[in-house]
Amino acid sequence: MLYAQNNPMNKRNLILTLRRLAICGALIFSYLAVSATVLAQTAKPKPSPTPRRPLAKPVARSRGFEHFAKRDASARLIAGGATRKFPPTTAEDFYALGMAEYEAKKYTEAARYLSQAIKLEPKWDDPHYVLALSLTELGKLEKAIAEFKQVLALALKDEPKILSYYNIGNAYSDLGEYEKAIDSYKQAIKLDPTLSKPHNNLGLAYAALGRLAEAEAEFAEAVRLKQDYPEAHYNLGVAYVQLGRKQDAEEQKKTLVKLKSDFAAKLDALIEKVNP
């Protein structure tokens, strides 16, 4: 150190070195600041889920429909997909990618991949089914119905047909086309009479049209098939209230106390309101 202080050349070199280091440090700091600003400006917001279409209003003559519980959701059975491959080249590749996007709730991307799978293998029912589910989530119910009908035409087994009829019924219900919904639910029940949810949703379609006696019969069948089905018990109780059968409605309330207490409270309030 003493040598550097007494040697002018070494002292000058030290000063130059320190200046260079300061300049480099300033440049690095400026680069990092600019990069952070650019990244902040180009960052994309996270996608928000697609809102579901609200249920259609019942026809004018169906007074009291608002008291019933909402219909059960569409069925989501999906066949297992193949291993994902990118870039996709076959129908199986596009189907696997569409499945992955559907499960990630990226329905627009799923629909794009599944449509390509259908172009390559138009007689394969699985892509039609998952595409129909994706279109349902996107609120494109008419197109979803068309795809479910393709499944009906192509599927060899009963299960995808039952689910497609059930989902078609739900789509028609959401569109307010209750007569068509009734026909679809009946087809699902014809293929498997032991399923409780089609009976419950069929009852709601009848109730929307003011056909309470037929609605009551379907709700009753739903609870017969599945005794721990609170929505069907509640709907049956509402039907009894509207049919003037207070004692039968009270029995459903007692069952609901064990199954779902908030439904029991709602039914009790309705009973007291209609039959004080």
C-alpha positions as CSV (number, residue, x, y, z in Angstrom):
1,M,0.0,0.0,0.0
2,L,2.9,2.3,0.8
3,Y,4.4,1.5,-2.6
4,A,1.1,2.5,-4.4
5,Q,1.0,5.8,-2.5
6,N,4.6,6.7,-3.5
7,N,4.3,5.4,-7.1
8,P,2.3,8.0,-9.3
9,M,1.7,5.4,-12.1
10,N,0.2,2.8,-9.8
11,K,-2.0,5.5,-8.1
12,R,-3.3,6.6,-11.5
13,N,-4.1,3.0,-12.5
14,L,-6.0,2.5,-9.3
15,I,-8.1,5.6,-9.8
16,L,-8.9,4.5,-13.4
17,T,-9.9,1.0,-12.2
18,L,-12.3,2.5,-9.6
19,R,-13.9,4.8,-12.2
20,R,-14.5,1.8,-14.5
21,L,-16.1,-0.2,-11.8
22,A,-18.4,2.7,-10.9
23,I,-19.5,3.1,-14.5
24,C,-20.1,-0.6,-14.9
25,G,-22.2,-0.7,-11.7
26,A,-24.3,2.2,-12.9
27,L,-24.9,0.6,-16.2
28,I,-26.0,-2.7,-14.6
29,F,-28.3,-0.9,-12.2
30,S,-29.9,1.0,-15.1
31,Y,-30.4,-2.2,-17.1
32,L,-32.1,-4.0,-14.2
33,A,-34.4,-1.0,-13.6
34,V,-35.5,-0.9,-17.3
35,S,-36.0,-4.7,-17.4
36,A,-38.2,-4.5,-14.3
37,T,-40.3,-1.8,-15.9
38,V,-40.7,-3.7,-19.2
39,L,-41.8,-6.9,-17.4
40,A,-44.3,-5.0,-15.3
41,Q,-45.8,-3.4,-18.4
42,T,-46.0,-6.7,-20.4
43,A,-47.3,-9.0,-17.6
44,K,-50.7,-10.5,-18.6
45,P,-53.5,-10.6,-16.0
46,K,-54.7,-14.1,-14.9
47,P,-57.7,-15.3,-16.8
48,S,-61.0,-15.2,-14.9
49,P,-63.4,-18.2,-15.2
50,T,-66.2,-18.0,-17.7
51,P,-69.5,-17.0,-16.0
52,R,-72.3,-19.6,-16.3
53,R,-75.5,-18.6,-18.1
54,P,-78.3,-18.0,-15.5
55,L,-81.3,-20.4,-15.5
56,A,-84.1,-19.4,-17.8
57,K,-87.3,-18.1,-16.2
58,P,-90.3,-20.5,-16.3
59,V,-93.4,-19.9,-18.4
60,A,-96.0,-17.5,-17.1
61,R,-98.5,-20.1,-15.8
62,S,-96.0,-21.8,-13.5
63,R,-96.6,-19.8,-10.3
64,G,-94.3,-20.8,-7.4
65,F,-91.5,-22.2,-9.5
66,E,-89.0,-20.0,-7.7
67,H,-89.5,-22.0,-4.5
68,F,-88.0,-25.1,-6.0
69,A,-84.3,-26.0,-5.6
70,K,-82.2,-25.5,-8.7
71,R,-81.7,-28.4,-11.1
72,D,-78.7,-30.8,-10.6
73,A,-75.6,-30.0,-12.6
74,S,-74.7,-31.5,-16.0
75,A,-72.9,-34.8,-15.8
76,R,-69.1,-34.7,-16.3
77,L,-68.1,-38.3,-17.1
78,I,-65.1,-38.2,-19.4
79,A,-63.2,-41.1,-20.9
80,G,-59.5,-41.2,-20.1
81,G,-57.3,-39.4,-22.6
82,A,-54.0,-40.5,-24.2
83,T,-50.6,-39.1,-23.2
84,R,-50.2,-35.5,-24.3
85,K,-47.9,-35.0,-27.3
86,F,-46.8,-31.7,-28.7
87,P,-46.9,-30.7,-31.4
88,P,-50.1,-32.8,-32.0
89,T,-50.4,-34.7,-35.2
90,T,-53.2,-37.3,-34.6
91,A,-56.8,-37.1,-33.4
92,E,-55.6,-38.8,-30.2
93,D,-53.0,-36.1,-29.7
94,F,-55.6,-33.3,-30.1
95,Y,-58.1,-35.1,-27.9
96,A,-55.5,-35.5,-25.1
97,L,-54.6,-31.8,-25.3
98,G,-58.3,-30.9,-25.3
99,M,-58.9,-33.0,-22.2
100,A,-56.1,-31.4,-20.4
101,E,-57.4,-27.9,-21.2
102,Y,-60.9,-28.9,-20.2
103,E,-59.7,-30.2,-16.8
104,A,-57.7,-26.9,-16.4
105,K,-61.0,-25.1,-17.0
106,K,-59.6,-23.5,-20.2
107,Y,-62.7,-24.2,-22.2
108,T,-62.0,-22.1,-25.3
109,E,-58.6,-23.8,-25.8
110,A,-60.2,-27.2,-25.1
111,A,-62.9,-26.5,-27.8
112,R,-60.2,-25.6,-30.3
113,Y,-58.2,-28.8,-29.8
114,L,-61.3,-31.0,-29.6
115,S,-62.6,-29.5,-32.8
116,Q,-59.4,-30.5,-34.5
117,A,-59.6,-34.0,-33.2
118,I,-63.1,-34.3,-34.7
119,K,-61.9,-33.1,-38.1
120,L,-59.4,-35.9,-38.1
121,E,-61.8,-38.6,-36.6
122,P,-65.3,-37.4,-37.1
123,K,-66.9,-40.7,-36.0
124,W,-65.1,-40.8,-32.6
125,D,-67.7,-40.0,-30.0
126,D,-65.4,-39.0,-27.1
127,P,-64.2,-35.7,-28.6
128,H,-67.8,-34.7,-29.4
129,Y,-68.8,-35.3,-25.8
130,V,-65.9,-33.3,-24.2
131,L,-66.5,-30.6,-26.8
132,A,-70.1,-30.5,-25.8
133,L,-69.2,-30.1,-22.1
134,S,-66.7,-27.3,-23.0
135,L,-69.4,-25.5,-25.1
136,T,-71.8,-25.8,-22.1
137,E,-69.3,-24.1,-19.8
138,L,-68.9,-21.3,-22.4
139,G,-72.6,-20.8,-22.5
140,K,-72.9,-21.9,-26.1
141,L,-75.9,-24.2,-25.4
142,E,-77.3,-24.6,-28.9
143,K,-73.9,-25.8,-30.1
144,A,-73.4,-28.0,-27.1
145,I,-76.8,-29.7,-27.8
146,A,-75.6,-30.4,-31.4
147,E,-72.5,-32.1,-30.1
148,F,-74.3,-34.2,-27.6
149,K,-76.6,-35.3,-30.4
150,Q,-73.5,-36.4,-32.3
151,V,-72.6,-38.6,-29.4
152,L,-76.1,-40.1,-29.5
153,A,-75.6,-41.0,-33.2
154,L,-72.0,-42.4,-32.7
155,A,-71.8,-44.0,-29.3
156,L,-72.1,-47.8,-29.1
157,K,-72.6,-48.0,-25.3
158,D,-75.5,-46.8,-23.3
159,E,-73.6,-44.8,-20.7
160,P,-72.5,-41.9,-23.0
161,K,-76.0,-41.9,-24.5
162,I,-77.6,-41.6,-21.0
163,L,-75.3,-38.7,-20.1
164,S,-75.9,-37.0,-23.4
165,Y,-79.7,-37.1,-23.1
166,Y,-79.4,-35.9,-19.5
167,N,-77.1,-33.0,-20.5
168,I,-79.3,-32.1,-23.5
169,G,-82.2,-31.9,-21.0
170,N,-80.2,-29.6,-18.8
171,A,-79.3,-27.4,-21.7
172,Y,-82.9,-27.1,-22.9
173,S,-84.0,-26.3,-19.4
174,D,-81.4,-23.5,-19.2
175,L,-82.8,-22.2,-22.5
176,G,-86.3,-22.3,-21.2
177,E,-87.4,-25.0,-23.7
178,Y,-89.0,-27.2,-21.2
179,E,-91.0,-29.5,-23.5
180,K,-87.7,-30.5,-25.3
181,A,-86.1,-30.9,-21.9
182,I,-88.8,-33.3,-20.8
183,D,-88.3,-35.4,-23.9
184,S,-84.6,-35.6,-23.3
185,Y,-84.9,-36.5,-19.6
186,K,-87.4,-39.2,-20.5
187,Q,-84.9,-40.7,-23.0
188,A,-82.2,-40.9,-20.3
189,I,-84.7,-42.5,-17.9
190,K,-85.7,-45.0,-20.6
191,L,-82.1,-46.2,-20.9
192,D,-81.6,-46.4,-17.1
193,P,-84.7,-45.9,-14.9
194,T,-82.7,-46.3,-11.7
195,L,-80.9,-42.9,-12.0
196,S,-82.4,-40.3,-9.5
197,K,-81.1,-37.0,-11.0
198,P,-82.9,-37.3,-14.3
199,H,-86.2,-37.8,-12.4
200,N,-85.5,-34.7,-10.2
201,N,-84.7,-32.5,-13.2
202,L,-87.6,-33.9,-15.1
203,G,-89.8,-32.9,-12.1
204,L,-88.4,-29.4,-12.3
205,A,-89.2,-29.1,-16.0
206,Y,-92.8,-30.2,-15.3
207,A,-93.0,-27.7,-12.5
208,A,-91.8,-24.9,-14.8
209,L,-94.8,-25.7,-17.0
210,G,-97.2,-25.7,-14.1
211,R,-97.7,-29.5,-14.4
212,L,-97.5,-30.1,-10.6
213,A,-99.0,-33.5,-10.4
214,E,-96.4,-34.9,-12.9
215,A,-93.7,-33.0,-11.1
216,E,-94.7,-34.5,-7.8
217,A,-94.5,-38.0,-9.3
218,E,-91.0,-37.5,-10.6
219,F,-89.7,-36.0,-7.3
220,A,-91.3,-38.9,-5.4
221,E,-89.5,-41.4,-7.7
222,A,-86.2,-39.5,-7.2
223,V,-86.4,-39.9,-3.4
224,R,-87.5,-43.5,-3.8
225,L,-84.4,-44.3,-5.8
226,K,-82.1,-42.2,-3.5
227,Q,-83.4,-41.7,0.0
228,D,-80.6,-39.3,1.0
229,Y,-81.3,-36.8,-1.8
230,P,-82.1,-33.5,0.0
231,E,-82.8,-31.5,-3.2
232,A,-85.4,-34.0,-4.3
233,H,-87.0,-34.2,-0.9
234,Y,-87.2,-30.4,-0.8
235,N,-88.7,-30.2,-4.2
236,L,-91.2,-32.9,-3.3
237,G,-92.1,-30.9,-0.2
238,V,-92.6,-27.7,-2.3
239,A,-94.8,-29.7,-4.7
240,Y,-96.9,-30.9,-1.8
241,V,-97.3,-27.4,-0.5
242,Q,-98.5,-26.1,-3.9
243,L,-100.8,-29.1,-4.2
244,G,-102.4,-28.3,-0.8
245,R,-101.0,-31.4,0.8
246,K,-99.6,-29.8,4.0
247,Q,-99.3,-33.1,6.0
248,D,-97.2,-34.7,3.3
249,A,-95.0,-31.5,3.1
250,E,-94.5,-31.8,6.9
251,E,-93.2,-35.3,6.4
252,Q,-90.6,-34.1,3.9
253,K,-89.6,-31.4,6.3
254,K,-88.9,-34.0,9.0
255,T,-86.7,-35.9,6.6
256,L,-84.8,-32.8,5.7
257,V,-84.0,-32.0,9.3
258,K,-81.8,-35.0,9.2
259,L,-80.4,-34.5,5.7
260,K,-80.0,-30.7,5.3
261,S,-81.2,-28.4,8.0
262,D,-81.3,-25.2,5.8
263,F,-83.6,-26.9,3.3
264,A,-85.8,-28.0,6.3
265,A,-86.0,-24.3,7.5
266,K,-86.9,-23.1,4.0
267,L,-89.6,-25.6,3.5
268,D,-91.0,-24.9,7.0
269,A,-91.2,-21.2,6.1
270,L,-93.0,-22.0,2.9
271,I,-95.5,-24.2,4.7
272,E,-96.3,-21.5,7.2
273,K,-96.6,-18.9,4.5
274,V,-99.0,-20.9,2.3
275,N,-100.8,-22.7,5.1
276,P,-100.6,-20.5,8.2
